[in-house]
Amino acid sequence: MKKQTSKVFIAPWEKAFDRLLSPLEEFIHRQTTSGIMLMLCAVIALYLANSQWSGMYNQILAMKFTIGVEGFQLSKSLHHWINDGIMALFFFLVGLELKREILVGELADPKQAMLPIIAAVGGMLVPALIYIGFNPTGHTFNGWGVPMATDIAFALGTLALLGSRIPKSLLTFLVALAIVDDLGAVMVIALFYTDSLNLIALATVAGMLFLLVSLNLGGVRRPLPYILIGIVLWVAMLKSGVHATLAGILLAFTIPMRPKYDPKSFLSHINEMVEHIKRAYQREENIIKNDELRSRVRALGEGVHLVQAPAQILERALHLPSAYIIIPVFSLANAGIPINWSAFGDIVTHPVSLGITGGLVVGKLIGIAGFSWVAVKLGVTTLPADLNFKHIIGVALMGGIGFTMSIFIAELGFANHAQDLLMAKSGILLASLLAGISGFLWLYFTSKKVQA
């Protein structure tokens, strides 16, 4: 009998995915790609809003979509479904990233976390104060939270263009800073951008959270129960008056971060399973005919699944749809700003757009770089060995790219003031452009290319 040579079958495109990436490298890769797509979709949205297709663009966003059954229906425009619905998935991913960073990532070590935390606090506080300086009273005051946010995808995408000119620890610093910034933005939305409260709906939210925490403590690691209860949580949050997307954050923090098996137990389990598979294979080599072999292999796959933390599995699964679908769709729906070039001077000098542009470009620079410098000089924290304050200034400039979260907060703060919302979005786009270009040029001319 001729001995069959073992083979591994590789499809033509599979080789591109063979390289192993660390979780941080994978996160940066996804966010960088997302940033590029975000830029492309923003350009497309701007073109649509300023072309002969503008009417159709606005009509599509205003189209009503209804789900549910009679007596229990949700009816919203496509624009609202995007901002309240699919963005909840984005916030769910943000929550998973926050939880990982706090438990095992850059924010787990207080010493290591101190610098990005202080930088992020400065990068939120100073921009808000600058905005309030231009808009101290009236309804325009509601936009104070807009310049507080940093868009991690845009910023990482711009920073990654510099390649070997910057140390990897600078990317890590930006990731940690932006994640703390996201947490701050989430708290601002929850505490200050909530209108009236529905106590019955809030009680339902509390009940769903109790069930989710019970699942966690009970050792349930399958995602389906969490997803089903999470949908009810989202609907209850939608009805409560608190912004529905925060359901994603709350759900994320209830997903287990501990796997069922530790590595030692997993190795023992795997060795035992491999022996079973060998014996089953000796009886029948064809897995299609061999029921026992098939079941053993399936059990092995389940063991591989259980040695990974459920939260990290979901985080990895959501990176692709977030980078390639959710964020680009949000950009398409929200970046379409009609530009009247004849009134451009009035736009850039309007208190809302001026406060946002000044907050993002100047406020982020002063807040991130200034607070970092003071903290290091006072001995509260230290710079990583391969970073200097030129690097920090570059990141501080790029921190002014506030696209996604800034637009999201602007939609909340100026929901009933279309003209001010237009000014806010114009300020965000202008600031993001200025911050991205200035940050890139600063780092390009002040950083030496690292030799491979």
N, C-alpha and C positions, 0 to 999 in steps of 0.2 A: 504494500500500500504506500503510495507516494505521500510523503509528509508535506502538509500544507504550510507554506510560509505565512507567518502572521503579517498582516498589513494594517496600516492606518490610512483611512481614506480621507483625503483633504480636498475640499471643493476649492475652485480657483480663488475665491475671495477670502477664504478662511485664513490664509497666511498673514493677511493684514491685521488679524486680531490675535495673533499668537503671543505678542509681546505682553509680558506681565507688568502691570502698573501698580504702584502702591495706592492706597485709598486717597491720599492727598494728591498724587499725580493725576489720578483718574478724575478727581473733583476739579482740579485746575484745568485739565483737558476739556472736560464737559463745559465748564463755565466760559472758557476761552471761545469754544465753538459757538456757544449760546450768544456770547457778545458779538461775534461776527454776524450771526443771523439776525440779532437784534438791530444792529446798524442797518443791515439790508432792508429789513421790514420797516424800519422807521423812514428810510428814504422812499420806499414804495408808498407808505401811508401819506407822506408829505406830497408826493406826486399826485396821488389819487385825489387828495383834498384840494389841490390847486390846478386841476385839469378839468376837461369836459366830463370826466367821470365822477365829479364830486357829488352830484345829486344822487347817483346810483349808490355810491359809497355810503352816504348818510342814510339812504333808505334801507340798505341792507342791515346796517347797524341798528336801525329803529324797528326792524321786523319783530313781531311778537311771537314767542314760542311758549306753548303751554304743555305742562306735563302733569300727570296725576289723573284721578278719577273725579266724577262729579261730586261736588261737596268738599273735595280736598284737592285743590289745584294750585299750582304755582305758574303764574303767567308773567313773563318778563321779556323785555327786548333782548335782542342778541347781544347788545353792548352790556347789559346788566348780567346776562348769563356768563359772559366772559369775565367780567370784573368780580362778580359775586360767586360764580360757580367754579370755572376751571382754575381761577386764581386761588381757590381754597386748596387745590392740589399743590400749587406752587408753595403756599404757606405750610402745607403739610411737609413738603420736602425741606423747607427752611427750618421747621421744628425738629425734624430728624437730624439735620446738620448741627443745630444748636445743641441738641441732647448729646450727640457724639462728641462734639468739641468740649462740652462741659465735663463729661464723664471720662473720656479717654484721649481727647485731642489737645490742641494748643492751649485751651483754657482750663485744662485739668490741673496743671501745676500752677499754683498761685504766683510763684516767682516769675515763671515764663509768661503767664497771662497778664501780668500787671501792666506791661508796656502797651499792648494793643487795647486793653480795657481803658487805660487813662487816655490814650490817643483817641479812641472812639468817643469817650465822654466829651472831650474837648471839641471833637469834630461834630458833635450834635449840639452842644450848648452855644458855642460862638455863632454858628450860622443862624440859629433861632433868634439870638439877641440882635444880630445885624438886621434880620428881616423885621423884627418888631420895631427897630429904630426907624425903618421906613414906613411901617404900618402900625402905629401904636394904638389906634382906635378903629371903631367901625367894623363892618363885616370882613374887610380885608385882613384884619388881625388873625382870622381863622386859618390863614395860610402859613402860620409860623412853623408848623411841623414839616412843611414841604422841603426846605433846604437841609434838613437834618439827615436825610438818607443818602447812602452811597450805593450805587449799582454795582454789585460784585461781578456780574458777568461782563459788563462794559469795561470796568476798570481792569479786570484780569486780562481781558482780550487785548486791551491797549498795552498793558505792561508786558504781556507775553511777546508782543511784536519786537521787543528789545533783545530777546534771545539771551545770548551768553554775556551781554553787557551788564546784566544784573545778577546778583547771587540768588540762589533758590530761597534763602531765608527771607528775602524781601517779599517774594510771592506768599510765603507762609504768614508773614506779618500782615500783609494785605488781607488774606483770607480771614485771619483771626479778627482783625479790626472790622471788616465788613460784616462778619457774623454777629459781633457785639452790636454793631450799628443796626443790623436787622432786628435784634432783640429790642433795642431801644425804640425803633420805629413801631414794632408790634405793640409795645406798652403804650406808646403815644396814641396809636389808633384806638386801643381798647379803652383808655382812660379819658381821652379828650375829644375823640371824634365819634362819640355815641350820642344819639338824640334821646328820645323817650325810651323807657324800659318797660318791657312786658314781663311782669313778675311770674306769670304762669309759664311762659316760655323759658325764663331763666331757671325756674324750678325743674323743668324738663331737662335743660342743659346739665344741671347739677346731678339729676338722676342718671343721665347717660354717662357722665364722668364717673359716677360711683360704679356703674356696671363695667366700664372700661378698666378702671383700677382693679376691680375684683377679678376680671379676666387675667390681668397682669400678675396679680398676687397668687392666682390659682394655677399659674403655670401654663396658660393657654398661649401657644406660639403660632398657631395658624392665623393667617391674616383675615380670613373671611368674617369671623365674628366681629373683629374690630372694624372692618369696613362697613358691615351692616349697621352696627350701632353708630358708627361715625356719620353715616348718611342721616340718621335721625338727629344726631347732634347738630349737623349742619343746618337742617331745616329748623330746628328749635332756635339755633343761634340767629338764623335769618329773621325769625319772627320776634326775637327778643329785643331788637333795637341795637344790640352790639353787632359790629360788622361780621357777616357770616364767614369771611375767610379766616377769622381767628379760630374757628372750629378746627381748621387744619393744624394749627399750632397745638391746641389742647389734645387732639387725637394723637399727634406725634409723640407727645410726652408720656403717653400711656403705653406705647408699643414697647415690648420687652427689649432691653439692650443686652441681656445675658443669654447666651446660648444654653441649650439643654446639656450638652457635653462640654467639659473642658478638654483641652488638647490631649492630655494624658488618657482620659477615659475614651476619647475618640479613637486614639491609636489602638487601644486595646480592643475596642468594638470593631474597628476596621480589620485588624488581624484575624479576629474570630470570623468575621463575615467572609474574608478572602478564602479562608480554609473551607468554609461551606461551599463557596463558589467553585473552588478547585475540584471538590468531590462531585458536585453536580455536573461540571464540565466533562469530567472523565467518563461519566455515564452516557452523555450525549452532547456532542460538540455544537450542534446547530441550535442556537438559542430560540429560534422560532418554534422548534419541536419540543424543546426542553422547558416545561412549565416551572420546574423547580429552579433552574438556572435563571429564568426570567424573573421569578419572584425574589430570588436572592439579590440579583442586581438592582431590582427596584428598592429593596430594603437598604441596600448599600447607599443608593441615591438619597433615601430619606435620612440616613445617618449623616451624610455629607451636609444635607440641608440643616440638620439639627445642631451641628457644631458651629454654625454661623448665627450671629445675633439677628433676630427677626427685624429689628430696626435698621440694621445695616443692609440686609437683603432688600428691604423696601426702598431704602435710600438709593441703592444702586439701580434698582428697577425703574425708579422715577427720574433718574438723571437724564436719560434719553428723551422721554416725552416732554420733560420740562425744558430741556435745551432746544429741542427741535420743533415742539408744537406749542406748549403753553405760553412761554415767553414771547416767541415770534407772533403768535395770534394776539396776545395782549398789546404788543407794539403796533400791529396793524390796526387794531381797534381804537387805540388811544393817541397815537402820534400824528394822526391826520389833522394838522392845524392849517387852516386857510391863512395864507400870508399876504398881507396888503403892503407891498413894498413902498408904496407912496406914503404910508403911515408908519414906516419902520422906526423912524425917530421917536414917534409917540409911544410905540410899543416898548422899546428898550428903556425909555425914561418913565414908564408907568410905575407907580410905587410897588405893585405886586411883582412885576417882572424884574424891577431893579433890586428889590429886597431878596428875591430868590437867586438872581445872578450873583449879587454881592455875597449872599450867604454861602452859596456853593463854591464860588471861585476864591473869594478872599477869606470867608469864615472857616472853610475847611482847612485852608492853608495855615491860618493862625491857630485854629483849634487843635488840629492833629500835630503839626510840627511844634507849636508853642508849648502845649501841654506835655508833649514827650520830652522836650528840652528841659523844662522846669523839673519834671519828675526825675530825669537822669541826674541833673545838677544837684538836686536835693538828696540823692542817694536812695530814692524810693524804688527805683528799678534800674536796669542796665540795658545797654544796647547789645544785641547779639554780636559775636566777635567779628563777623564779616560785613557788618553794616556800619554806616556812618550817617551823620545828619543830612548829608546831601541826598542819600537814599530816602530818608524820612520825608524831606521836603518834596521829593518827586512823588512819593505815595500820597502826601498831603494834597498836592495839586490834583492828582488823579482821583482823590476822594471826592472831588467836586463833580464827578460824573454821577448824577443822581437820578438817572432815567426812570427805571421801572417803579421803584418804591416811591419816588418823588411824585410821579404822575398819579400813582395810586392814591396817595394822600391828598393831592390837589383835587382829584375827583370827589373826595369826601368833603374837603374843606370848602369847595366852591360849587357844590352840587346844585345850588339854586341861583348861581350867579355866572351865567354863561360867558359874559365878557371877561370877568376876572379869571375864570378857568382858562380862557384863551390866553390871557396875559401870563398866567402861571405856567402853562405848557410852553409858551414861547421862551420864557425865562429859563425853564429847565433845559430846553434844547440848546439855547445859546450858551448857557453855563456849561453844559456837558461837553459841547464842542470846544469851548475855550479851555476847560480843565483838562480834557483829553490831550489836546495839542500841546499845551504848555507843559503838562507833566511828562509827556513823551520827549519833547525837545530838551527839557531840563535833564532828564536822566540820560538821554543820548549823548549830550555834550559833557556831562560831569562824571559819567561812568566809563571806565576802561573796559574794553572787551577782554573777557577771560579766555586765555589760551587753552584749547582742549588738550 
